[in-house]
Amino acid sequence: MPPSLRSHIDDLIDAASQIILGKQDEIKLALACLIARGHLLIEDVPGTGKTTLAHALARLLGLQFQRIQFTSDLLPADILGVSVFERETSTFRFRPGPVFAQLVLADEINRATPKTQSALLEAMEERQITADGQTLPLPEPFFVIATQNPSYQIGTFPLPESQLDRFLLRIHLGYPERAAELELLQSQSRRDLLENLHPVIALDRLQDLQRAVQEQIVAGRLIDYVYALLDVTRQNADFVTGLSPRAGLGLLAAARAWSLIEGRDHVLPEDVQHMFPHVAGHRLHRTSDGRNPVAEELSSLLRDIALP
């Protein structure tokens, strides 16, 4: 990787770490998701910095940003846009919705009904939407960060598996460590700090990073290792279904991105292991209660497969 790209990555992580205190690994995971051309799901209780992270990334990357607050009465047209009749020309004109942005924050996505949630499916997979019989491309890059409240909270709808599968990674921010939270309590408002952020990576540099991810070297034995991880989930009776081929491709893309951020031109088994819980955790559901596996269950899967 050229030194200039390495410098851009370090600058972004350092700047974001001044806003989201004590969460450098989560910031790197979010960046890895973006340069791997995936979408990110952040699940946590309110008030842990999910929305702030999305705002910080948008500002540091200079991306056009739109926030969609998901509620039970939100309609698909509120996301995608609507055709409006213009009396002067006697024609309908499509007014794009907030999904037409480079970074879209789908805030509290599981507070909307499944019908509204599904409005994002085509956008996230095909990077386009269909409206009034026309196919309309979305901006590049197109990155969705969705926040999700825990399912036990009142007023939430579970995300269907087809929706969950569109997210490359799921992360949890969690509460900060003591030192980080004390600093947070004593420092400026995060909102004020966000206002002072300036882009540290230009759009063409971000696109260079996305192309560089595709050039990361993956050995044949590592491909076999990824397949073995997929297969062990399919043979495990503890899960309703195993990981799909899409999940396998996502795991490789995420591992490539992580290895690039770590400053290497090749993927190691440790990169796959680091990304596996974030790729697999939201896609697997236990047979016993339908919930996602906890961290220890995912670690057990990794221990079942010998490293190449």
N, C-alpha and C positions, 0 to 999 in steps of 0.2 A: 504494500500500500504506500502511495506517495506520502512523504512527510507532511505535506500540506493537509491531506485528508486526515491524517493522524492528529494533527494539531486542531482541526475543526472538531473532531470527536471529543477530544479532551476539553476544549473550551466549552462545548455544549454541556457536558456532564458537570463540569465545575460550576457553570452558571446556574444550572438547574438545581444543583445541590445547595446553593445559597437560598433557594426558595423552599424546596422540599428537604427539610433537614433530616439527616441520618438515614436516608433512603437511597443511597447511591446505586445499590444493586437493582432496585426497582426502576430507577431512572434508566439505567443501562438496558434493562429488559424492554422498557417502552421504546427506546431508540432502536433496539434490535428488531422489534416488531415492525417498526416503520420502514427501516431499510430492507427488511425482508419482504416488503410489500404485503404485509398482513394487516389485521385489525386487532385491537386490544380490548379485552374485557377486564375491568377492575371491580372486584367484589369486596365490599367492606361496609362497616357501619358508617353512617353519616358523620362528617366532620374530621375525617382522617387525611384530607388533602387530595382526594381523587380529582375534583374539578380543578383545583389549583395546578395539578400536574399537567392537565390538558392545556390550560391557558399558558403555562410556562413553555411547553413545547411549541405551541403555535407561535408565540412571540419570538422565541430563540431561533426558530426555523423560518420566520417571516412568511408563514402560511396564512392564507385566507381562512378565517375561523368562524364557525357558526355553532351555536349551542341550541339544542332542542331539549326542552324540558318535557319528559314523558309523563303523562297523566292518564287517568282512566278514560277521559273524554277526548283524548287526542285522536285525530283521524289520519288515515294515510295521506290525504291531500295536504294536510298540514306539514308533512315531511317532504313529499315529492313536488308539490306545486299544483296549480289549478289553472284551467282554461277560463278566461274571462271574455265575455262578449263585448266588443267595442262597437258602439253605436255608429261612430263616424265612418267606419269601414265596413260595417255589417259582417264582421268576421270575428272568430275566436282567436285570442292570443294567449299563449301559454306563459304563465308567470311562474318562474322557477321557485321551488321551495328551498328551505335551508340546507337540504342535502347537497345542493350545488356549491360546495366549498371544498377546500383542500384538506382541512381538518375539521371533522364534524364530531362534536361531543353529544352523544346520546345519553343525556343525564337521567339516571334512575330508569333505565330502559324497561325493567320488569314491573313498573307501575302502569304500563300501558297494556291494553288488551292484546291477545295473540294476533288479531287481524292487523293492528297497527304495527306491532313488532315485525310482522312479515313484510311490511312495505320496504324494509331495508335489505331484504334478501338479495334481490337482483342487483341493487346498487353495490353491495359488498362483494358479491361474487363476480359480476360482469363489469363493474365500474361504469354502469350506464343504467338508465331507467327507461321504461316504456310508458308514454303518456299520449292519449288520444291516437293510438296506432302508430306513433312515431317513436323511434329509438333515439334517445338524447344522451350523448357522452357526458361523463362527469369530469371535473378538473383533474389534472395530474400535478402532483401526486394526490391520491384520494385515500385518506386515512380516517377510520372511524375509531374513536375511543368511546366505549360504552361503560357507564358505571351501573352497578347493580347492588341493590340493598340485599342483605341476607333474606332468604326465603321465609324465615319465621316471622318477619315483620308484617304488620297489618297492611293490607292494600297492595300486595305484590302478586304478580302472575308468573308462574314458572316459564322460563324461556324454553321453547321446543328444541329438540335435538338438532333439527335442521338449522336453527338460528345459532345455536352454540357452536356448531361445526364451522360457521363462517368466521369465528374468531381464532386467529392463529394462537394467541397466548391469553392466559388468564393470570392476573397477578393480584396479590393482596398487599396493601400498604401497611395496615396494622398501626398500632400505637407506636409513637417514637420512643427511643430509649430515653432514660432519665436526663442525660446531659443535653440531648437534642431538644427535648421538650422544655427544659429550663431556658435554653437559648431562645426557643420559639416564644415563650412567655415574656421574655425580656426585650425582644427585638421589635422592629416595625411591623405594622400590619402587612400580611402577605399581599393584600390587594395593592398597597402602595408600592411594594417592591416589584410587583408584576408590571406596574405602569412604567417603571424605569428600565425594563428589559429591552434589549435591542437584538436583532438577528445576528447570530454568530456563524451561521451556515447559509450561504446563498442557495437559491433553488438549483442552479446547475451543479453545485458541489453535492447537494443532497442526491441528485440523480446520479452523479458519479459514484456515490456510496452504494446506491441501489444496484448499479451495474457491477460494482466490485464484489458484492455479495455473490453474484452468479459465477464469478471467476474463482471463488475459493475452492481449493482442491479437496476432494473427498475420495479416499481410497476405497477400493472394492470391498475390502474386509469390513470397512465401516458401514457400507451399504448393507452387508450381511447382518451386521450388528443391529441396525435399525429395523430390518425385517424381523429379526428374532424378537425384538421388543414388541413389535406389532403382533406377532404370532402368539406370544405368551399371554397377551390380553384376550385374544380370541379363544384360547384354550382354557381360560380360567373361568370356572363356573361361578365365581363370586361376582362377575359382572354380567349385566344384561346382554350387552354386545361388546365386541372388541373394537379396537381402533380401526378406522377406515383407511383405505389408501390415501385419501386426502390428508388424513392426520400424519401419515408417514412422510408425504411430501412436505407438509408443514414443519415436521420435526427436523428434516434435513435443511430446509430454508432457515429455520430459527438457529440451528447449530452453525450454519455458515455465517449468519449475521453476528452471532456471539463471538465466533473465532476472529472475525474481522475487527470487532470492537476491542478484543483482547490483543490485537496487534499481530496476528498471525495470518499467513496466506493459505493455511490448510486447517482442516477440522480434526480435532482430537476426540477420542471417546468421551473425555471429560466434558466437552462441549455438548455432546448429545445428552449425557447424564444431567447436566445442569438445566437444560431446556426441557427435558422430558416431563417433569411434573407440571410445568406451565402449559405444555401442549396437550397433555393427556388428562389432566385433572378435571377439566370441565366437560370432557367428552365421554368419560367412563361413568357408569352408574351401577351401584351395588344391587345385586339381585334381591338382597334381604329387605331393603327399605327404599331403593330408588335414588338414594343420595349419592353425591360424588364421593370418591374415596378420599381419605385423609392422607396427610403427607407420609405417614409411616407405611401405609398400604402401597403407595407408589414407590417408596424406597425399597420395599420388599420385592417388587417386580424387578427393579434394577439389580438387586442382589441375585436374582434367579438366573440372570444371563451373564455368562463369562465375558469379560472384556476381550476385544480382539487384540 
